[in-house]
Protein backbone atom coordinates (compact mmCIF):
# COMPACT_ATOMS: atom_id res chain seq x y z
CA UNK A 1 0.00 0.00 0.00
CA UNK A 2 1.25 3.47 -0.88
CA UNK A 3 2.22 5.78 1.94
CA UNK A 4 -0.27 8.48 2.79
CA UNK A 5 -0.34 11.76 4.67
CA UNK A 6 -3.74 13.04 5.83
CA UNK A 7 -3.88 16.70 6.82
CA UNK A 8 -6.57 16.71 9.49
CA UNK A 9 -8.00 20.22 9.89
CA UNK A 10 -10.57 18.81 12.35
CA UNK A 11 -8.17 17.50 14.97
CA UNK A 12 -5.21 19.79 14.36
CA UNK A 13 -4.55 23.51 14.01
CA UNK A 14 -3.86 24.95 10.57
CA UNK A 15 -0.22 25.63 11.43
CA UNK A 16 0.22 21.99 12.50
CA UNK A 17 -1.16 20.79 9.16
CA UNK A 18 1.14 23.21 7.37
CA UNK A 19 4.07 21.85 9.37
CA UNK A 20 2.97 18.29 8.47
CA UNK A 21 3.17 19.17 4.79
CA UNK A 22 6.44 21.10 4.96
CA UNK A 23 8.24 18.56 7.16
CA UNK A 24 7.20 15.75 4.78
CA UNK A 25 8.61 17.77 1.90
CA UNK A 26 11.94 18.16 3.68
CA UNK A 27 12.17 14.60 5.02
CA UNK A 28 10.16 12.34 2.68
CA UNK A 29 11.84 9.00 3.37
CA UNK A 30 9.91 6.52 5.51
CA UNK A 31 13.12 5.98 7.49
CA UNK A 32 13.20 9.67 8.49
CA UNK A 33 10.02 9.63 10.58
CA UNK A 34 11.79 10.56 13.83
CA UNK A 35 13.67 13.45 12.23
CA UNK A 36 10.49 14.60 10.52
CA UNK A 37 8.68 14.73 13.88
CA UNK A 38 11.53 16.74 15.40
CA UNK A 39 11.49 19.29 12.58
CA UNK A 40 7.68 19.45 12.79
CA UNK A 41 7.92 20.45 16.46
CA UNK A 42 10.55 23.08 15.70
CA UNK A 43 8.48 24.53 12.85
CA UNK A 44 5.44 24.84 15.12
CA UNK A 45 7.57 26.37 17.90
CA UNK A 46 9.01 29.00 15.58
CA UNK A 47 5.66 29.77 13.98
CA UNK A 48 4.00 30.35 17.35
CA UNK A 49 6.91 32.39 18.66
CA UNK A 50 7.04 34.69 15.64
CA UNK A 51 3.28 34.95 15.19
CA UNK A 52 2.57 35.91 18.78
CA UNK A 53 5.63 38.11 19.22
CA UNK A 54 4.33 40.20 16.31
CA UNK A 55 0.77 40.28 17.62
CA UNK A 56 -0.61 43.36 19.36
CA UNK A 57 -2.60 41.09 21.69
CA UNK A 58 -0.11 40.00 24.33
CA UNK A 59 -2.55 39.52 27.22
CA UNK A 60 -5.01 36.86 26.04
CA UNK A 61 -3.94 33.32 27.05
CA UNK A 62 -3.47 30.78 24.27
CA UNK A 63 -3.44 26.99 24.24
CA UNK A 64 -0.07 25.61 23.19
CA UNK A 65 1.11 22.01 23.28
CA UNK A 66 4.10 21.60 25.62
CA UNK A 67 6.21 19.94 22.92
CA UNK A 68 6.03 23.20 20.96
CA UNK A 69 6.24 25.65 23.87
CA UNK A 70 9.24 24.06 25.56
CA UNK A 71 11.30 23.29 22.50
CA UNK A 72 14.85 24.40 23.28
CA UNK A 73 16.63 27.01 21.17
CA UNK A 74 19.42 24.48 20.59
CA UNK A 75 16.99 21.92 19.19
CA UNK A 76 15.30 24.50 16.95
CA UNK A 77 18.63 25.79 15.61
CA UNK A 78 19.83 22.27 14.80
CA UNK A 79 16.57 21.35 13.07
CA UNK A 80 16.35 24.61 11.15
CA UNK A 81 19.84 24.32 9.67
CA UNK A 82 19.10 20.90 8.19
CA UNK A 83 15.57 21.87 7.21
CA UNK A 84 16.70 24.85 5.11
CA UNK A 85 19.20 22.71 3.19
CA UNK A 86 16.63 19.97 2.59
CA UNK A 87 14.01 22.50 1.48
CA UNK A 88 16.46 23.95 -1.05
CA UNK A 89 17.07 20.43 -2.39
CA UNK A 90 13.35 19.72 -2.72
CA UNK A 91 12.65 22.98 -4.55
CA UNK A 92 15.50 22.13 -6.93
CA UNK A 93 13.99 18.68 -7.52
CA UNK A 94 10.57 20.29 -7.97
CA UNK A 95 12.01 22.45 -10.73
CA UNK A 96 13.25 19.30 -12.44
CA UNK A 97 9.91 17.54 -11.98
CA UNK A 98 8.02 20.47 -13.53
CA UNK A 99 10.05 20.07 -16.73
CA UNK A 100 8.85 16.45 -17.01
CA UNK A 101 5.24 17.37 -16.17
CA UNK A 102 4.80 20.36 -18.47
CA UNK A 103 4.49 18.39 -21.76
CA UNK A 104 1.34 16.74 -20.35
CA UNK A 105 -0.18 20.25 -20.32
CA UNK A 106 1.06 21.00 -23.82
CA UNK A 107 3.71 23.34 -22.42
CA UNK A 108 7.24 23.31 -23.78
CA UNK A 109 9.63 23.24 -20.81
CA UNK A 110 12.50 25.69 -20.50
CA UNK A 111 15.39 23.43 -21.47
CA UNK A 112 19.13 24.00 -21.81
CA UNK A 113 20.30 24.94 -25.31
CA UNK A 114 20.47 21.95 -27.62
CA UNK A 115 18.11 19.76 -25.55
CA UNK A 116 14.88 18.75 -27.27
CA UNK A 117 13.27 16.96 -24.32
CA UNK A 118 14.00 16.90 -20.58
CA UNK A 119 16.44 14.32 -19.28
CA UNK A 120 17.67 13.83 -15.75
CA UNK A 121 21.27 14.59 -16.72
CA UNK A 122 20.32 17.69 -18.68
CA UNK A 123 18.04 19.06 -15.99
CA UNK A 124 20.67 18.28 -13.34
CA UNK A 125 23.14 20.53 -15.14
CA UNK A 126 20.56 23.31 -15.36
CA UNK A 127 19.69 22.95 -11.68
CA UNK A 128 23.35 22.98 -10.62
CA UNK A 129 23.85 26.27 -12.44
CA UNK A 130 20.60 27.86 -11.23
CA UNK A 131 21.04 26.87 -7.58
CA UNK A 132 24.79 27.41 -7.45
CA UNK A 133 25.70 23.77 -6.85
CA UNK A 134 29.36 22.95 -7.37
CA UNK A 135 28.97 19.36 -8.60
CA UNK A 136 26.24 18.75 -11.21
CA UNK A 137 27.08 15.05 -11.19
CA UNK A 138 25.77 14.75 -7.64
CA UNK A 139 22.37 16.32 -8.34
CA UNK A 140 20.78 13.02 -9.34
CA UNK A 141 22.06 11.06 -6.33
CA UNK A 142 21.84 13.76 -3.64
CA UNK A 143 18.79 15.76 -4.74
CA UNK A 144 16.68 14.01 -7.38
CA UNK A 145 16.50 10.45 -6.05
CA UNK A 146 15.83 11.36 -2.38
CA UNK A 147 13.05 13.69 -3.59
CA UNK A 148 11.13 11.11 -5.63
CA UNK A 149 8.52 10.26 -2.93
CA UNK A 150 7.46 13.94 -2.94
CA UNK A 151 8.28 14.92 -6.52
CA UNK A 152 4.63 15.91 -7.06
CA UNK A 153 4.58 17.95 -3.84
CA UNK A 154 7.91 19.63 -4.60
CA UNK A 155 6.60 20.69 -8.00
CA UNK A 156 3.38 22.00 -6.43
CA UNK A 157 5.37 24.04 -3.89
CA UNK A 158 7.44 25.55 -6.68
CA UNK A 159 4.35 26.48 -8.68
CA UNK A 160 2.64 28.05 -5.64
CA UNK A 161 5.70 30.14 -4.80
CA UNK A 162 6.30 31.24 -8.39
CA UNK A 163 2.62 32.02 -9.02
CA UNK A 164 2.56 34.44 -6.10
CA UNK A 165 5.69 36.22 -7.26
CA UNK A 166 4.43 36.46 -10.85
CA UNK A 167 1.24 38.06 -9.48
CA UNK A 168 3.35 40.71 -7.79
CA UNK A 169 3.00 39.38 -4.25
CA UNK A 170 5.92 39.13 -1.80
CA UNK A 171 7.80 35.85 -1.87
CA UNK A 172 5.77 33.11 -0.19
CA UNK A 173 7.37 32.05 3.09
CA UNK A 174 7.05 28.90 5.17
CA UNK A 175 5.08 30.97 7.69
CA UNK A 176 2.63 31.98 4.95
CA UNK A 177 2.03 28.34 4.09
CA UNK A 178 1.64 27.30 7.73
CA UNK A 179 -0.92 30.01 8.47
CA UNK A 180 -3.09 29.78 5.34
CA UNK A 181 -5.44 26.80 5.04
CA UNK A 182 -6.49 27.83 1.51
CA UNK A 183 -2.85 27.88 0.37
CA UNK A 184 -2.24 24.47 1.90
CA UNK A 185 -5.32 23.13 0.09
CA UNK A 186 -4.19 24.71 -3.18
CA UNK A 187 -0.78 23.03 -2.92
CA UNK A 188 -2.35 19.65 -2.12
CA UNK A 189 -4.77 19.95 -5.08
CA UNK A 190 -1.89 20.80 -7.41
CA UNK A 191 0.15 17.89 -6.07
CA UNK A 192 -2.82 15.56 -6.71
CA UNK A 193 -2.96 16.70 -10.34
CA UNK A 194 0.73 15.98 -10.75
CA UNK A 195 0.35 12.61 -9.06
CA UNK A 196 -2.30 11.71 -11.65
CA UNK A 197 -0.04 12.79 -14.52
CA UNK A 198 2.82 10.71 -13.13
CA UNK A 199 0.54 7.67 -12.83
CA UNK A 200 -0.69 7.97 -16.42
CA UNK A 201 2.49 8.89 -18.27
CA UNK A 202 5.90 7.33 -18.67
CA UNK A 203 8.04 9.69 -16.63
CA UNK A 204 11.29 9.06 -14.71
CA UNK A 205 9.25 9.05 -11.48
CA UNK A 206 7.86 5.81 -10.07
CA UNK A 207 4.22 6.47 -9.09
CA UNK A 208 4.41 3.65 -6.54
CA UNK A 209 6.95 5.68 -4.55
CA UNK A 210 4.79 8.78 -4.23
CA UNK A 211 3.32 9.71 -0.86
CA UNK A 212 -0.40 10.29 -1.39
CA UNK A 213 -1.60 13.46 0.34
CA UNK A 214 -5.22 13.96 1.42
CA UNK A 215 -7.12 16.54 3.45
CA UNK A 216 -9.78 16.11 6.10
CA UNK A 217 -11.47 19.51 5.94
CA UNK A 218 -12.68 21.37 9.01
CA UNK A 219 -16.22 21.57 7.61
C-alpha positions as CSV (number, residue, x, y, z in Angstrom):
1,X,0.0,0.0,0.0
2,X,1.2,3.5,-0.9
3,X,2.2,5.8,1.9
4,X,-0.3,8.5,2.8
5,X,-0.3,11.8,4.7
6,X,-3.7,13.0,5.8
7,X,-3.9,16.7,6.8
8,X,-6.6,16.7,9.5
9,X,-8.0,20.2,9.9
10,X,-10.6,18.8,12.3
11,X,-8.2,17.5,15.0
12,X,-5.2,19.8,14.4
13,X,-4.5,23.5,14.0
14,X,-3.9,25.0,10.6
15,X,-0.2,25.6,11.4
16,X,0.2,22.0,12.5
17,X,-1.2,20.8,9.2
18,X,1.1,23.2,7.4
19,X,4.1,21.8,9.4
20,X,3.0,18.3,8.5
21,X,3.2,19.2,4.8
22,X,6.4,21.1,5.0
23,X,8.2,18.6,7.2
24,X,7.2,15.8,4.8
25,X,8.6,17.8,1.9
26,X,11.9,18.2,3.7
27,X,12.2,14.6,5.0
28,X,10.2,12.3,2.7
29,X,11.8,9.0,3.4
30,X,9.9,6.5,5.5
31,X,13.1,6.0,7.5
32,X,13.2,9.7,8.5
33,X,10.0,9.6,10.6
34,X,11.8,10.6,13.8
35,X,13.7,13.4,12.2
36,X,10.5,14.6,10.5
37,X,8.7,14.7,13.9
38,X,11.5,16.7,15.4
39,X,11.5,19.3,12.6
40,X,7.7,19.4,12.8
41,X,7.9,20.4,16.5
42,X,10.6,23.1,15.7
43,X,8.5,24.5,12.8
44,X,5.4,24.8,15.1
45,X,7.6,26.4,17.9
46,X,9.0,29.0,15.6
47,X,5.7,29.8,14.0
48,X,4.0,30.4,17.4
49,X,6.9,32.4,18.7
50,X,7.0,34.7,15.6
51,X,3.3,35.0,15.2
52,X,2.6,35.9,18.8
53,X,5.6,38.1,19.2
54,X,4.3,40.2,16.3
55,X,0.8,40.3,17.6
56,X,-0.6,43.4,19.4
57,X,-2.6,41.1,21.7
58,X,-0.1,40.0,24.3
59,X,-2.6,39.5,27.2
60,X,-5.0,36.9,26.0
61,X,-3.9,33.3,27.1
62,X,-3.5,30.8,24.3
63,X,-3.4,27.0,24.2
64,X,-0.1,25.6,23.2
65,X,1.1,22.0,23.3
66,X,4.1,21.6,25.6
67,X,6.2,19.9,22.9
68,X,6.0,23.2,21.0
69,X,6.2,25.7,23.9
70,X,9.2,24.1,25.6
71,X,11.3,23.3,22.5
72,X,14.8,24.4,23.3
73,X,16.6,27.0,21.2
74,X,19.4,24.5,20.6
75,X,17.0,21.9,19.2
76,X,15.3,24.5,17.0
77,X,18.6,25.8,15.6
78,X,19.8,22.3,14.8
79,X,16.6,21.4,13.1
80,X,16.3,24.6,11.1
81,X,19.8,24.3,9.7
82,X,19.1,20.9,8.2
83,X,15.6,21.9,7.2
84,X,16.7,24.8,5.1
85,X,19.2,22.7,3.2
86,X,16.6,20.0,2.6
87,X,14.0,22.5,1.5
88,X,16.5,23.9,-1.0
89,X,17.1,20.4,-2.4
90,X,13.3,19.7,-2.7
91,X,12.7,23.0,-4.6
92,X,15.5,22.1,-6.9
93,X,14.0,18.7,-7.5
94,X,10.6,20.3,-8.0
95,X,12.0,22.5,-10.7
96,X,13.3,19.3,-12.4
97,X,9.9,17.5,-12.0
98,X,8.0,20.5,-13.5
99,X,10.0,20.1,-16.7
100,X,8.9,16.5,-17.0
101,X,5.2,17.4,-16.2
102,X,4.8,20.4,-18.5
103,X,4.5,18.4,-21.8
104,X,1.3,16.7,-20.3
105,X,-0.2,20.3,-20.3
106,X,1.1,21.0,-23.8
107,X,3.7,23.3,-22.4
108,X,7.2,23.3,-23.8
109,X,9.6,23.2,-20.8
110,X,12.5,25.7,-20.5
111,X,15.4,23.4,-21.5
112,X,19.1,24.0,-21.8
113,X,20.3,24.9,-25.3
114,X,20.5,21.9,-27.6
115,X,18.1,19.8,-25.6
116,X,14.9,18.7,-27.3
117,X,13.3,17.0,-24.3
118,X,14.0,16.9,-20.6
119,X,16.4,14.3,-19.3
120,X,17.7,13.8,-15.7
121,X,21.3,14.6,-16.7
122,X,20.3,17.7,-18.7
123,X,18.0,19.1,-16.0
124,X,20.7,18.3,-13.3
125,X,23.1,20.5,-15.1
126,X,20.6,23.3,-15.4
127,X,19.7,23.0,-11.7
128,X,23.3,23.0,-10.6
129,X,23.8,26.3,-12.4
130,X,20.6,27.9,-11.2
131,X,21.0,26.9,-7.6
132,X,24.8,27.4,-7.5
133,X,25.7,23.8,-6.9
134,X,29.4,23.0,-7.4
135,X,29.0,19.4,-8.6
136,X,26.2,18.8,-11.2
137,X,27.1,15.0,-11.2
138,X,25.8,14.8,-7.6
139,X,22.4,16.3,-8.3
140,X,20.8,13.0,-9.3
141,X,22.1,11.1,-6.3
142,X,21.8,13.8,-3.6
143,X,18.8,15.8,-4.7
144,X,16.7,14.0,-7.4
145,X,16.5,10.4,-6.0
146,X,15.8,11.4,-2.4
147,X,13.0,13.7,-3.6
148,X,11.1,11.1,-5.6
149,X,8.5,10.3,-2.9
150,X,7.5,13.9,-2.9
151,X,8.3,14.9,-6.5
152,X,4.6,15.9,-7.1
153,X,4.6,17.9,-3.8
154,X,7.9,19.6,-4.6
155,X,6.6,20.7,-8.0
156,X,3.4,22.0,-6.4
157,X,5.4,24.0,-3.9
158,X,7.4,25.5,-6.7
159,X,4.3,26.5,-8.7
160,X,2.6,28.0,-5.6
161,X,5.7,30.1,-4.8
162,X,6.3,31.2,-8.4
163,X,2.6,32.0,-9.0
164,X,2.6,34.4,-6.1
165,X,5.7,36.2,-7.3
166,X,4.4,36.5,-10.8
167,X,1.2,38.1,-9.5
168,X,3.3,40.7,-7.8
169,X,3.0,39.4,-4.3
170,X,5.9,39.1,-1.8
171,X,7.8,35.8,-1.9
172,X,5.8,33.1,-0.2
173,X,7.4,32.1,3.1
174,X,7.1,28.9,5.2
175,X,5.1,31.0,7.7
176,X,2.6,32.0,4.9
177,X,2.0,28.3,4.1
178,X,1.6,27.3,7.7
179,X,-0.9,30.0,8.5
180,X,-3.1,29.8,5.3
181,X,-5.4,26.8,5.0
182,X,-6.5,27.8,1.5
183,X,-2.9,27.9,0.4
184,X,-2.2,24.5,1.9
185,X,-5.3,23.1,0.1
186,X,-4.2,24.7,-3.2
187,X,-0.8,23.0,-2.9
188,X,-2.4,19.6,-2.1
189,X,-4.8,20.0,-5.1
190,X,-1.9,20.8,-7.4
191,X,0.2,17.9,-6.1
192,X,-2.8,15.6,-6.7
193,X,-3.0,16.7,-10.3
194,X,0.7,16.0,-10.8
195,X,0.3,12.6,-9.1
196,X,-2.3,11.7,-11.6
197,X,0.0,12.8,-14.5
198,X,2.8,10.7,-13.1
199,X,0.5,7.7,-12.8
200,X,-0.7,8.0,-16.4
201,X,2.5,8.9,-18.3
202,X,5.9,7.3,-18.7
203,X,8.0,9.7,-16.6
204,X,11.3,9.1,-14.7
205,X,9.3,9.1,-11.5
206,X,7.9,5.8,-10.1
207,X,4.2,6.5,-9.1
208,X,4.4,3.7,-6.5
209,X,7.0,5.7,-4.6
210,X,4.8,8.8,-4.2
211,X,3.3,9.7,-0.9
212,X,-0.4,10.3,-1.4
213,X,-1.6,13.5,0.3
214,X,-5.2,14.0,1.4
215,X,-7.1,16.5,3.5
216,X,-9.8,16.1,6.1
217,X,-11.5,19.5,5.9
218,X,-12.7,21.4,9.0
219,X,-16.2,21.6,7.6
